[in-house]
Amino acid sequence: MDPVATETELAVIIADDHPLFRVALRLGVRSVAPLARTVEVDTFDSLKTAAAAHPDAALVLLDLLMPGAEALSSLEFLRSHFPALRVAIVSGVEQGGLMRTARALGAVGFVHKSATPEIMQRALHQLLGNAGSWWPEPAATEAPMQDAAAAKLERLSRQELRVLLQIKDGRLNKQIAGDLGISESTVKSHISTILHKLDLRSRTQVAVFAQKLLSGTQ
């Protein structure tokens, strides 16, 4: 596989709290894009700083389980505050609901940490060389019930997904409105739509649904 040819130096943010995996990702990026400049961070706070310092980075390789982050909170933050950044999830969690939600929130790829070096290189080449996306096929062993529940997420708009994640985290309507920059009445409207689309009856059911789905226990 030929290295990515670029006229300018690429910046890639590697966000992972495991030092050995950061090294593996750095080497993987360099094998695909020899001129790439990598910026490595290991916490949610340091990721925020790096994103602010490198808003024109070509790609963010994001581990979802860094200190300070919960589930998709780091992805949601990047997509909200730095929408031009392309974010690919690199995770050890092989779960369809999580992958679908990440995609719906604007991630451009999902690479399992268990991927072989060859697959990792192909994924990075696709993400960096073609500015494309990389999504693995759904696991054949994924439970039909879990897959059906995950499919319901596709009924939600991106803003409704953001509200759902806030509900999962126990946020009140006023807090959700402040975080998303919308009115409380709009939050209430989104919640009503979420209940209808997910065939649920209460806010508590929404929180339980999201928690189970994203933890892989649905």
ChimeraX attribute file (.defattr): number of C-alpha atoms within 10 A of each C-alpha:
attribute: neighborCount
match mode: 1-to-1
recipient: residues
	/A:1	9
	/A:2	9
	/A:3	15
	/A:4	19
	/A:5	12
	/A:6	12
	/A:7	6
	/A:8	8
	/A:9	14
	/A:10	17
	/A:11	18
	/A:12	23
	/A:13	22
	/A:14	25
	/A:15	27
	/A:16	26
	/A:17	18
	/A:18	12
	/A:19	12
	/A:20	10
	/A:21	14
	/A:22	20
	/A:23	14
	/A:24	13
	/A:25	24
	/A:26	19
	/A:27	15
	/A:28	20
	/A:29	25
	/A:30	18
	/A:31	18
	/A:32	22
	/A:33	22
	/A:34	16
	/A:35	18
	/A:36	20
	/A:37	17
	/A:38	20
	/A:39	18
	/A:40	22
	/A:41	22
	/A:42	20
	/A:43	18
	/A:44	23
	/A:45	14
	/A:46	14
	/A:47	23
	/A:48	17
	/A:49	11
	/A:50	18
	/A:51	18
	/A:52	13
	/A:53	10
	/A:54	16
	/A:55	15
	/A:56	15
	/A:57	21
	/A:58	20
	/A:59	23
	/A:60	26
	/A:61	24
	/A:62	24
	/A:63	27
	/A:64	23
	/A:65	21
	/A:66	20
	/A:67	12
	/A:68	13
	/A:69	16
	/A:70	13
	/A:71	18
	/A:72	19
	/A:73	18
	/A:74	22
	/A:75	22
	/A:76	19
	/A:77	14
	/A:78	21
	/A:79	17
	/A:80	15
	/A:81	13
	/A:82	16
	/A:83	13
	/A:84	14
	/A:85	20
	/A:86	24
	/A:87	26
	/A:88	26
	/A:89	25
	/A:90	23
	/A:91	19
	/A:92	14
	/A:93	18
	/A:94	18
	/A:95	21
	/A:96	22
	/A:97	24
	/A:98	20
	/A:99	23
	/A:100	21
	/A:101	23
	/A:102	22
	/A:103	19
	/A:104	18
	/A:105	19
	/A:106	19
	/A:107	25
	/A:108	21
	/A:109	23
	/A:110	24
	/A:111	24
	/A:112	17
	/A:113	17
	/A:114	13
	/A:115	13
	/A:116	10
	/A:117	13
	/A:118	11
	/A:119	13
	/A:120	20
	/A:121	20
	/A:122	17
	/A:123	24
	/A:124	29
	/A:125	24
	/A:126	17
	/A:127	20
	/A:128	22
	/A:129	17
	/A:130	10
	/A:131	14
	/A:132	14
	/A:133	18
	/A:134	19
	/A:135	17
	/A:136	12
	/A:137	7
	/A:138	13
	/A:139	11
	/A:140	7
	/A:141	6
	/A:142	13
	/A:143	14
	/A:144	10
	/A:145	10
	/A:146	17
	/A:147	18
	/A:148	12
	/A:149	19
	/A:150	23
	/A:151	16
	/A:152	14
	/A:153	22
	/A:154	16
	/A:155	13
	/A:156	19
	/A:157	15
	/A:158	16
	/A:159	14
	/A:160	18
	/A:161	22
	/A:162	23
	/A:163	23
	/A:164	25
	/A:165	23
	/A:166	20
	/A:167	21
	/A:168	20
	/A:169	15
	/A:170	14
	/A:171	15
	/A:172	13
	/A:173	19
	/A:174	13
	/A:175	14
	/A:176	21
	/A:177	19
	/A:178	12
	/A:179	14
	/A:180	14
	/A:181	9
	/A:182	12
	/A:183	14
	/A:184	16
	/A:185	12
	/A:186	12
	/A:187	21
	/A:188	14
	/A:189	12
	/A:190	20
	/A:191	20
	/A:192	15
	/A:193	15
	/A:194	24
	/A:195	16
	/A:196	11
	/A:197	14
	/A:198	18
	/A:199	12
	/A:200	14
	/A:201	12
	/A:202	12
	/A:203	17
	/A:204	12
	/A:205	15
	/A:206	20
	/A:207	18
	/A:208	13
	/A:209	19
	/A:210	23
	/A:211	18
	/A:212	15
	/A:213	21
	/A:214	22
	/A:215	13
	/A:216	17
	/A:217	11
	/A:218	18
